[in-house]
Amino acid sequence: MAAAWKKRLQKELCELQKKPPNGMKIHRESNLTKWIIELDGAQGTLYENEKFQLQFKFGSRYPFDSPEVTFVGSNVPVHPHIYSNGHICLSILTEDWSPALSVESVCLSIVSMLSSCKEKKRPPDNNIYVSTCHKNPKKTRWWYHDDHV
């Protein structure tokens, strides 16, 4: 019998494949634990007509532990909460994670974060962070101080 976390991922994958939200397209990697989701920048925002790829990596504690979520590919959004290496400073990916959240809700939160951006710019500590951070953004102790983006 499959572990509960695998059943949950299978269910989410099936739902996203059957009825993906507007502007989202799922590409599963070779196994269930790594997904690539293509996101379209929302119309009427700074990111309109842009496409981005989010990578989700799931561990065996999902959904009780958040997935590792990063932007990958050649088009990492320029945003005050997204580092040039694709790491995302968003509380629901770490300390505010809840098992009630899903891949879809994380994607919608990221699209919302992008949509509310007023100016395309990198975080002020981008260069230092990118050169010193751990490869896994979940190992970063984020400081959430700006909710106006």
TIMAR-35364 format. One record per atom (N, C-alpha, C, O): residue number from 1; atom name; x, y, z. Coordinates in steps of 0.2 Angstrom, whole numbers, plus 2048, in hexadecimal, padded with zeros to 3 digits. Layout:
- num, atomo, east, north, up
- NUM, CA, X, Y, Z
...
This chain:
- num, atomo, east, north, up
- 1, N, 804, 7FA, 800
- 1, CA, 800, 800, 800
- 1, C, 804, 806, 800
- 1, O, 809, 807, 804
- 2, N, 803, 80B, 7FC
- 2, CA, 807, 811, 7FB
- 2, C, 806, 815, 802
- 2, O, 801, 815, 805
- 3, N, 80C, 819, 803
- 3, CA, 80C, 81D, 809
- 3, C, 807, 823, 808
- 3, O, 805, 824, 803
- 4, N, 804, 825, 80E
- 4, CA, 7FF, 82B, 80E
- 4, C, 801, 831, 80A
- 4, O, 7FD, 834, 806
- 5, N, 808, 832, 80A
- 5, CA, 80A, 838, 807
- 5, C, 80A, 837, 7FF
- 5, O, 809, 83C, 7FB
- 6, N, 80B, 831, 7FD
- 6, CA, 80B, 830, 7F6
- 6, C, 804, 830, 7F3
- 6, O, 803, 832, 7EE
- 7, N, 7FF, 82D, 7F7
- 7, CA, 7F8, 82E, 7F5
- 7, C, 7F6, 835, 7F5
- 7, O, 7F3, 837, 7F0
- 8, N, 7F8, 839, 7FA
- 8, CA, 7F6, 840, 7F9
- 8, C, 7F9, 843, 7F3
- 8, O, 7F6, 847, 7EF
- 9, N, 800, 842, 7F1
- 9, CA, 803, 845, 7EB
- 9, C, 7FF, 842, 7E5
- 9, O, 7FE, 846, 7E0
- 10, N, 7FE, 83C, 7E5
- 10, CA, 7FA, 839, 7DF
- 10, C, 7F3, 83D, 7DE
- 10, O, 7F2, 83F, 7D8
- 11, N, 7F0, 83E, 7E3
- 11, CA, 7E9, 841, 7E3
- 11, C, 7EA, 848, 7E0
- 11, O, 7E7, 84B, 7DC
- 12, N, 7EF, 84C, 7E3
- 12, CA, 7F0, 853, 7E1
- 12, C, 7F2, 853, 7DA
- 12, O, 7F0, 857, 7D6
- 13, N, 7F7, 84F, 7D8
- 13, CA, 7F9, 84E, 7D1
- 13, C, 7F3, 84D, 7CC
- 13, O, 7F2, 850, 7C7
- 14, N, 7EF, 848, 7CE
- 14, CA, 7E9, 847, 7C9
- 14, C, 7E4, 84D, 7C9
- 14, O, 7E2, 84E, 7C3
- 15, N, 7E3, 850, 7CE
- 15, CA, 7DF, 856, 7CE
- 15, C, 7E2, 85C, 7CA
- 15, O, 7DE, 85F, 7C6
- 16, N, 7E8, 85D, 7CB
- 16, CA, 7EB, 862, 7C7
- 16, C, 7EC, 860, 7BF
- 16, O, 7EB, 865, 7BB
- 17, N, 7EC, 85A, 7BE
- 17, CA, 7EC, 858, 7B7
- 17, C, 7E5, 858, 7B4
- 17, O, 7E5, 85A, 7AE
- 18, N, 7E0, 856, 7B7
- 18, CA, 7D9, 857, 7B5
- 18, C, 7D7, 85E, 7B4
- 18, O, 7D4, 85F, 7AF
- 19, N, 7D8, 862, 7B9
- 19, CA, 7D5, 869, 7B9
- 19, C, 7DA, 86E, 7BC
- 19, O, 7DA, 870, 7C2
- 20, N, 7DF, 86F, 7B8
- 20, CA, 7E4, 874, 7BA
- 20, C, 7E2, 87B, 7BB
- 20, O, 7DE, 87D, 7B6
- 21, N, 7E3, 87F, 7C0
- 21, CA, 7E1, 886, 7C0
- 21, C, 7E4, 88A, 7BA
- 21, O, 7E9, 888, 7B7
- 22, N, 7E0, 88F, 7B8
- 22, CA, 7E3, 893, 7B2
- 22, C, 7EA, 895, 7B3
- 22, O, 7EC, 897, 7B9
- 23, N, 7EE, 895, 7AE
- 23, CA, 7F5, 897, 7AF
- 23, C, 7FA, 892, 7B2
- 23, O, 7FF, 894, 7B3
- 24, N, 7F7, 88C, 7B3
- 24, CA, 7FC, 887, 7B6
- 24, C, 7FC, 881, 7B2
- 24, O, 7F7, 87E, 7AF
- 25, N, 802, 87E, 7B1
- 25, CA, 802, 878, 7AD
- 25, C, 807, 873, 7B1
- 25, O, 80D, 876, 7B2
- 26, N, 806, 86D, 7B2
- 26, CA, 80A, 869, 7B6
- 26, C, 80E, 864, 7B1
- 26, O, 80C, 861, 7AC
- 27, N, 814, 863, 7B3
- 27, CA, 819, 85F, 7B0
- 27, C, 81C, 85B, 7B6
- 27, O, 820, 85D, 7B9
- 28, N, 81A, 854, 7B6
- 28, CA, 81D, 850, 7BB
- 28, C, 824, 84D, 7B9
- 28, O, 825, 84C, 7B3
- 29, N, 829, 84D, 7BD
- 29, CA, 82F, 84A, 7BC
- 29, C, 82F, 843, 7BC
- 29, O, 829, 840, 7BB
- 30, N, 834, 83F, 7BC
- 30, CA, 834, 838, 7BB
- 30, C, 831, 834, 7C1
- 30, O, 82F, 82E, 7C0
- 31, N, 830, 838, 7C7
- 31, CA, 82D, 834, 7CC
- 31, C, 829, 839, 7D0
- 31, O, 828, 83F, 7CE
- 32, N, 825, 837, 7D5
- 32, CA, 820, 83A, 7D8
- 32, C, 822, 840, 7DC
- 32, O, 81E, 845, 7DE
- 33, N, 829, 840, 7DE
- 33, CA, 82B, 844, 7E3
- 33, C, 82E, 84B, 7E0
- 33, O, 830, 84F, 7E4
- 34, N, 82E, 84C, 7DA
- 34, CA, 830, 852, 7D7
- 34, C, 82C, 854, 7D1
- 34, O, 82B, 850, 7CC
- 35, N, 829, 85A, 7D2
- 35, CA, 825, 85D, 7CC
- 35, C, 827, 863, 7CA
- 35, O, 82A, 867, 7CE
- 36, N, 826, 865, 7C4
- 36, CA, 827, 86B, 7C1
- 36, C, 820, 86E, 7BF
- 36, O, 81C, 86B, 7BB
- 37, N, 81E, 874, 7C1
- 37, CA, 818, 877, 7BF
- 37, C, 81A, 87E, 7BC
- 37, O, 81D, 882, 7BE
- 38, N, 817, 87E, 7B6
- 38, CA, 818, 885, 7B2
- 38, C, 812, 88A, 7B4
- 38, O, 80C, 888, 7B4
- 39, N, 814, 890, 7B6
- 39, CA, 80F, 895, 7B8
- 39, C, 810, 89A, 7B3
- 39, O, 815, 89C, 7B0
- 40, N, 80A, 89D, 7B1
- 40, CA, 80A, 8A3, 7AD
- 40, C, 809, 8A9, 7B1
- 40, O, 805, 8A9, 7B6
- 41, N, 80C, 8AF, 7B0
- 41, CA, 80B, 8B5, 7B3
- 41, C, 804, 8B7, 7B2
- 41, O, 802, 8B7, 7AC
- 42, N, 801, 8BA, 7B7
- 42, CA, 7FA, 8BC, 7B6
- 42, C, 7F9, 8C2, 7B2
- 42, O, 7FE, 8C6, 7B2
- 43, N, 7F4, 8C2, 7AE
- 43, CA, 7F2, 8C8, 7AA
- 43, C, 7F2, 8CE, 7AE
- 43, O, 7EF, 8CE, 7B4
- 44, N, 7F4, 8D4, 7AB
- 44, CA, 7F3, 8DA, 7AF
- 44, C, 7F8, 8DB, 7B4
- 44, O, 7F8, 8E0, 7B8
- 45, N, 7FD, 8D7, 7B5
- 45, CA, 803, 8D8, 7BA
- 45, C, 809, 8D9, 7B7
- 45, O, 80A, 8D9, 7B0
- 46, N, 80F, 8DA, 7BB
- 46, CA, 815, 8DB, 7B8
- 46, C, 818, 8D5, 7B4
- 46, O, 81D, 8D5, 7B0
- 47, N, 815, 8CF, 7B6
- 47, CA, 817, 8C9, 7B3
- 47, C, 813, 8C6, 7AE
- 47, O, 814, 8C0, 7AC
- 48, N, 80E, 8CA, 7AB
- 48, CA, 80A, 8C8, 7A6
- 48, C, 80E, 8C5, 7A0
- 48, O, 813, 8C8, 79E
- 49, N, 80C, 8C0, 79C
- 49, CA, 80F, 8BD, 797
- 49, C, 816, 8BA, 798
- 49, O, 81A, 8B8, 794
- 50, N, 818, 8B9, 79F
- 50, CA, 81E, 8B5, 7A1
- 50, C, 81C, 8AE, 7A3
- 50, O, 816, 8AD, 7A6
- 51, N, 820, 8AA, 7A2
- 51, CA, 81F, 8A3, 7A4
- 51, C, 825, 8A1, 7A9
- 51, O, 82B, 8A3, 7A8
- 52, N, 823, 89D, 7AF
- 52, CA, 828, 89B, 7B4
- 52, C, 827, 894, 7B5
- 52, O, 822, 891, 7B4
- 53, N, 82C, 891, 7B8
- 53, CA, 82C, 88A, 7BA
- 53, C, 82E, 88A, 7C1
- 53, O, 833, 88C, 7C4
- 54, N, 829, 886, 7C5
- 54, CA, 82A, 885, 7CC
- 54, C, 82C, 87D, 7CD
- 54, O, 828, 879, 7C9
- 55, N, 831, 87C, 7D1
- 55, CA, 832, 875, 7D2
- 55, C, 830, 873, 7D9
- 55, O, 832, 877, 7DE
- 56, N, 82C, 86E, 7DA
- 56, CA, 82A, 86C, 7E0
- 56, C, 82E, 865, 7E2
- 56, O, 82E, 860, 7DE
- 57, N, 831, 865, 7E8
- 57, CA, 834, 85E, 7EA
- 57, C, 830, 85C, 7F0
- 57, O, 830, 860, 7F5
- 58, N, 82E, 856, 7F0
- 58, CA, 82A, 854, 7F6
- 58, C, 82E, 84E, 7FA
- 58, O, 831, 84A, 7F7
- 59, N, 82E, 84F, 800
- 59, CA, 831, 84A, 805
- 59, C, 82B, 845, 808
- 59, O, 825, 846, 806
- 60, N, 82D, 840, 80B
- 60, CA, 828, 83B, 80E
- 60, C, 824, 83E, 813
- 60, O, 820, 83A, 816
- 61, N, 826, 844, 816
- 61, CA, 821, 847, 81B
- 61, C, 81C, 84B, 818
- 61, O, 818, 84E, 81C
- 62, N, 81C, 84C, 812
- 62, CA, 816, 850, 80F
- 62, C, 810, 84D, 810
- 62, O, 80F, 846, 80F
- 63, N, 80A, 850, 812
- 63, CA, 809, 857, 812
- 63, C, 80B, 85A, 819
- 63, O, 809, 860, 81A
- 64, N, 80E, 857, 81D
- 64, CA, 80F, 85A, 824
- 64, C, 815, 85E, 824
- 64, O, 816, 862, 828
- 65, N, 819, 85D, 81F
- 65, CA, 81F, 861, 81E
- 65, C, 81F, 864, 817
- 65, O, 81C, 861, 812
- 66, N, 820, 86A, 816
- 66, CA, 81F, 86E, 810
- 66, C, 824, 86B, 80A
- 66, O, 829, 868, 80C
- 67, N, 822, 86C, 804
- 67, CA, 827, 86A, 7FF
- 67, C, 82C, 86F, 7FE
- 67, O, 82B, 875, 800
- 68, N, 831, 86D, 7FB
- 68, CA, 837, 872, 7F9
- 68, C, 834, 875, 7F2
- 68, O, 833, 871, 7ED
- 69, N, 833, 87C, 7F2
- 69, CA, 831, 87F, 7EC
- 69, C, 835, 884, 7EA
- 69, O, 837, 889, 7EE
- 70, N, 838, 884, 7E4
- 70, CA, 83C, 889, 7E1
- 70, C, 83A, 88A, 7DA
- 70, O, 837, 886, 7D6
- 71, N, 83C, 890, 7D7
- 71, CA, 83C, 892, 7D0
- 71, C, 842, 88F, 7CD
- 71, O, 847, 88F, 7CF
- 72, N, 841, 88C, 7C7
- 72, CA, 846, 889, 7C3
- 72, C, 846, 88B, 7BC
- 72, O, 841, 88E, 7BA
- 73, N, 84B, 88A, 7B8
- 73, CA, 84B, 88B, 7B1
- 73, C, 84E, 892, 7B0
- 73, O, 851, 895, 7B5
- 74, N, 84D, 895, 7AA
- 74, CA, 851, 89B, 7A8
- 74, C, 84D, 8A1, 7AA
- 74, O, 850, 8A7, 7A9
- 75, N, 847, 8A1, 7AC
- 75, CA, 843, 8A7, 7AE
- 75, C, 841, 8A6, 7B5
- 75, O, 83B, 8A5, 7B6
- 76, N, 845, 8A8, 7B9
- 76, CA, 843, 8A9, 7C0
- 76, C, 841, 8B0, 7C1
- 76, O, 844, 8B5, 7BF
- 77, N, 83A, 8B1, 7C4
- 77, CA, 838, 8B8, 7C4
- 77, C, 83C, 8BC, 7C8
- 77, O, 83F, 8BB, 7CD
- 78, N, 83C, 8C3, 7C6
- 78, CA, 840, 8C8, 7CA
- 78, C, 83A, 8CB, 7CE
- 78, O, 836, 8CE, 7CC
- 79, N, 83B, 8CA, 7D5
- 79, CA, 836, 8CB, 7DA
- 79, C, 83A, 8CC, 7E0
- 79, O, 83F, 8C9, 7E2
- 80, N, 837, 8D1, 7E5
- 80, CA, 83B, 8D2, 7EB
- 80, C, 83B, 8CC, 7F0
- 80, O, 83F, 8CC, 7F5
- 81, N, 837, 8C7, 7EF
- 81, CA, 837, 8C1, 7F3
- 81, C, 839, 8BB, 7F0
- 81, O, 839, 8B5, 7F2
- 82, N, 83C, 8BC, 7EA
- 82, CA, 83F, 8B6, 7E6
- 82, C, 846, 8B7, 7E4
- 82, O, 848, 8BC, 7E1
- 83, N, 84B, 8B3, 7E6
- 83, CA, 852, 8B4, 7E5
- 83, C, 854, 8B1, 7DE
- 83, O, 850, 8AD, 7DB
- 84, N, 859, 8B3, 7DC
- 84, CA, 85B, 8B2, 7D5
- 84, C, 85C, 8AA, 7D4
- 84, O, 85D, 8A8, 7CE
- 85, N, 85E, 8A7, 7D9
- 85, CA, 85F, 89F, 7D9
- 85, C, 858, 89B, 7D9
- 85, O, 858, 895, 7D9
- 86, N, 852, 89F, 7DA
- 86, CA, 84C, 89C, 7DA
- 86, C, 849, 89B, 7E0
- 86, O, 843, 899, 7E1
- 87, N, 84C, 89C, 7E6
- 87, CA, 849, 89C, 7ED
- 87, C, 844, 8A1, 7EE
- 87, O, 845, 8A7, 7EC
- 88, N, 83F, 89F, 7F1
- 88, CA, 839, 8A3, 7F2
- 88, C, 838, 8A4, 7FA
- 88, O, 838, 8A0, 7FE
- 89, N, 838, 8AB, 7FC
- 89, CA, 837, 8AD, 803
- 89, C, 82F, 8AD, 803
- 89, O, 82C, 8B3, 802
- 90, N, 82C, 8A8, 806
- 90, CA, 825, 8A8, 806
- 90, C, 823, 8A3, 80C
- 90, O, 825, 89D, 80C
- 91, N, 820, 8A6, 811
- 91, CA, 81F, 8A3, 818
- 91, C, 81B, 89C, 817
- 91, O, 81D, 897, 81B
- 92, N, 817, 89B, 812
- 92, CA, 813, 895, 812
- 92, C, 818, 88F, 810
- 92, O, 816, 889, 810
- 93, N, 81E, 891, 80D
- 93, CA, 822, 88B, 80B
- 93, C, 826, 889, 811
- 93, O, 82A, 884, 810
- 94, N, 826, 88C, 817
- 94, CA, 82A, 88A, 81D
- 94, C, 825, 88A, 823
- 94, O, 821, 886, 824
- 95, N, 826, 890, 827
- 95, CA, 823, 890, 82E
- 95, C, 81B, 890, 82E
- 95, O, 818, 88E, 832
- 96, N, 818, 893, 828
- 96, CA, 811, 893, 828
- 96, C, 80E, 88E, 824
- 96, O, 808, 88E, 822
- 97, N, 812, 888, 822
- 97, CA, 80F, 883, 81F
- 97, C, 80A, 87F, 823
- 97, O, 80A, 87F, 829
- 98, N, 805, 87D, 81F
- 98, CA, 800, 879, 822
- 98, C, 7FE, 873, 81E
- 98, O, 7FE, 873, 818
- 99, N, 7FD, 86D, 821
- 99, CA, 7FB, 867, 81C
- 99, C, 7F4, 868, 818
- 99, O, 7F3, 865, 813
- 100, N, 7F1, 86E, 81A
- 100, CA, 7EB, 86F, 816
- 100, C, 7ED, 873, 80F
- 100, O, 7E9, 873, 80B
- 101, N, 7F3, 875, 80F
- 101, CA, 7F5, 878, 809
- 101, C, 7F7, 873, 803
- 101, O, 7F8, 86D, 805
- 102, N, 7F7, 874, 7FD
- 102, CA, 7F8, 870, 7F8
- 102, C, 7FD, 873, 7F3
- 102, O, 7FE, 879, 7F3
- 103, N, 7FF, 86F, 7EE
- 103, CA, 803, 872, 7E8
- 103, C, 7FF, 877, 7E5
- 103, O, 802, 87D, 7E4
- 104, N, 7F8, 876, 7E4
- 104, CA, 7F4, 87C, 7E0
- 104, C, 7F4, 882, 7E5
- 104, O, 7F5, 887, 7E2
- 105, N, 7F3, 881, 7EB
- 105, CA, 7F3, 887, 7EF
- 105, C, 7F9, 88B, 7F0
- 105, O, 7FA, 891, 7F0
- 106, N, 7FF, 887, 7F0
- 106, CA, 805, 88A, 7F0
- 106, C, 806, 88E, 7E9
- 106, O, 809, 894, 7E9
- 107, N, 805, 88B, 7E4
- 107, CA, 805, 88F, 7DD
- 107, C, 801, 895, 7DD
- 107, O, 804, 89A, 7DB
- 108, N, 7FB, 894, 7DF
- 108, CA, 7F7, 89A, 7DF
- 108, C, 7F9, 8A0, 7E4
- 108, O, 7F9, 8A6, 7E2
- 109, N, 7FC, 89E, 7E9
- 109, CA, 800, 8A3, 7EE
- 109, C, 805, 8A6, 7EB
- 109, O, 806, 8AC, 7EB
- 110, N, 809, 8A2, 7E7
- 110, CA, 80F, 8A5, 7E3
- 110, C, 80D, 8AA, 7DE
- 110, O, 810, 8AF, 7DD
- 111, N, 808, 8A8, 7DA
- 111, CA, 805, 8AC, 7D5
- 111, C, 802, 8B3, 7D8
- 111, O, 803, 8B8, 7D5
- 112, N, 7FF, 8B2, 7DE
- 112, CA, 7FC, 8B8, 7E1
- 112, C, 802, 8BD, 7E3
- 112, O, 802, 8C3, 7E3
- 113, N, 807, 8BA, 7E6
- 113, CA, 80D, 8BE, 7E8
- 113, C, 810, 8C1, 7E2
- 113, O, 812, 8C7, 7E3
- 114, N, 811, 8BE, 7DC
- 114, CA, 814, 8C1, 7D6
- 114, C, 80F, 8C7, 7D4
- 114, O, 811, 8CC, 7D2
- 115, N, 808, 8C5, 7D4
- 115, CA, 803, 8CA, 7D2
- 115, C, 803, 8D0, 7D6
- 115, O, 801, 8D6, 7D3
- 116, N, 805, 8D0, 7DC
- 116, CA, 804, 8D6, 7E0
- 116, C, 80B, 8DA, 7E0
- 116, O, 80B, 8E0, 7E3
- 117, N, 810, 8D8, 7DC
- 117, CA, 816, 8DC, 7DC
- 117, C, 815, 8E2, 7D8
- 117, O, 812, 8E2, 7D3
- 118, N, 818, 8E7, 7DB
- 118, CA, 818, 8EE, 7D8
- 118, C, 81E, 8F0, 7D4
- 118, O, 81E, 8F4, 7D0
- 119, N, 824, 8EC, 7D6
- 119, CA, 82A, 8EE, 7D2
- 119, C, 82F, 8E8, 7D2
- 119, O, 830, 8E4, 7D7
- 120, N, 831, 8E6, 7CC
- 120, CA, 835, 8E0, 7CB
- 120, C, 83C, 8E2, 7CE
- 120, O, 840, 8E6, 7CB
- 121, N, 83E, 8DF, 7D3
- 121, CA, 845, 8E0, 7D6
- 121, C, 846, 8DA, 7DA
- 121, O, 842, 8D6, 7DC
- 122, N, 84D, 8D8, 7DB
- 122, CA, 84F, 8D2, 7DF
- 122, C, 84F, 8D5, 7E6
- 122, O, 84F, 8DB, 7E8
- 123, N, 84F, 8D0, 7EB
- 123, CA, 850, 8D1, 7F2
- 123, C, 856, 8D5, 7F3
- 123, O, 85B, 8D4, 7EF
- 124, N, 856, 8DA, 7F8
- 124, CA, 85C, 8DE, 7F9
- 124, C, 863, 8DA, 7FA
- 124, O, 868, 8DC, 7F9
- 125, N, 862, 8D4, 7FD
- 125, CA, 867, 8CF, 7FF
- 125, C, 869, 8CA, 7FA
- 125, O, 86C, 8C5, 7FC
- 126, N, 866, 8CA, 7F4
- 126, CA, 866, 8C5, 7EF
- 126, C, 86D, 8C2, 7EE
- 126, O, 86E, 8BC, 7EF
- 127, N, 872, 8C6, 7ED
- 127, CA, 879, 8C4, 7EB
- 127, C, 87C, 8C0, 7F1
- 127, O, 87F, 8BB, 7F0
- 128, N, 87B, 8C3, 7F7
- 128, CA, 87E, 8C0, 7FD
- 128, C, 87B, 8B9, 7FE
- 128, O, 87E, 8B4, 7FF
- 129, N, 874, 8B9, 7FE
- 129, CA, 870, 8B3, 7FF
- 129, C, 872, 8AE, 7FA
- 129, O, 873, 8A8, 7FC
- 130, N, 872, 8AF, 7F4
- 130, CA, 873, 8AA, 7EF
- 130, C, 87A, 8A7, 7EF
- 130, O, 87B, 8A1, 7EE
- 131, N, 87F, 8AB, 7F1
- 131, CA, 886, 8A8, 7F2
- 131, C, 887, 8A4, 7F8
- 131, O, 88C, 8A1, 7F9
- 132, N, 883, 8A5, 7FD
- 132, CA, 884, 8A2, 804
- 132, C, 87E, 89D, 806
- 132, O, 87F, 899, 80B
- 133, N, 879, 89D, 802
- 133, CA, 873, 899, 805
- 133, C, 874, 891, 804
- 133, O, 878, 88F, 800
- 134, N, 870, 88D, 807
- 134, CA, 870, 886, 806
- 134, C, 86C, 885, 800
- 134, O, 868, 889, 7FE
- 135, N, 86D, 87F, 7FC
- 135, CA, 86A, 87D, 7F6
- 135, C, 862, 87D, 7F7
- 135, O, 85E, 87E, 7F3
- 136, N, 860, 87A, 7FD
- 136, CA, 859, 879, 7FF
- 136, C, 857, 87F, 803
- 136, O, 859, 881, 808
- 137, N, 852, 883, 800
- 137, CA, 84F, 889, 803
- 137, C, 84C, 888, 809
- 137, O, 84B, 88D, 80D
- 138, N, 84A, 882, 80B
- 138, CA, 846, 880, 811
- 138, C, 84B, 881, 817
- 138, O, 849, 881, 81D
- 139, N, 852, 881, 815
- 139, CA, 857, 881, 81B
- 139, C, 858, 888, 81C
- 139, O, 85D, 88A, 821
- 140, N, 855, 88D, 819
- 140, CA, 856, 894, 81A
- 140, C, 852, 896, 820
- 140, O, 84C, 894, 820
- 141, N, 854, 89B, 824
- 141, CA, 850, 89E, 829
- 141, C, 84E, 8A4, 827
- 141, O, 852, 8A9, 827
- 142, N, 848, 8A5, 824
- 142, CA, 845, 8AB, 820
- 142, C, 843, 8B0, 826
- 142, O, 841, 8AE, 82B
- 143, N, 844, 8B6, 824
- 143, CA, 842, 8BB, 828
- 143, C, 83C, 8BF, 824
- 143, O, 83D, 8C2, 81F
- 144, N, 836, 8BE, 826
- 144, CA, 830, 8C0, 823
- 144, C, 82E, 8C7, 825
- 144, O, 82C, 8C8, 82B
- 145, N, 830, 8CC, 822
- 145, CA, 82F, 8D3, 824
- 145, C, 82B, 8D8, 81F
- 145, O, 82A, 8DD, 821
- 146, N, 82A, 8D5, 819
- 146, CA, 827, 8DA, 814
- 146, C, 821, 8D6, 811
- 146, O, 821, 8D1, 80E
- 147, N, 81B, 8D8, 813
- 147, CA, 815, 8D5, 810
- 147, C, 811, 8DA, 80B
- 147, O, 80B, 8D9, 80A
- 148, N, 815, 8DF, 809
- 148, CA, 812, 8E4, 804
- 148, C, 813, 8E3, 7FD
- 148, O, 812, 8E7, 7F9
- 149, N, 816, 8DD, 7FB
- 149, CA, 818, 8DC, 7F4
- 149, C, 812, 8D8, 7F1
- 149, O, 813, 8D7, 7EB
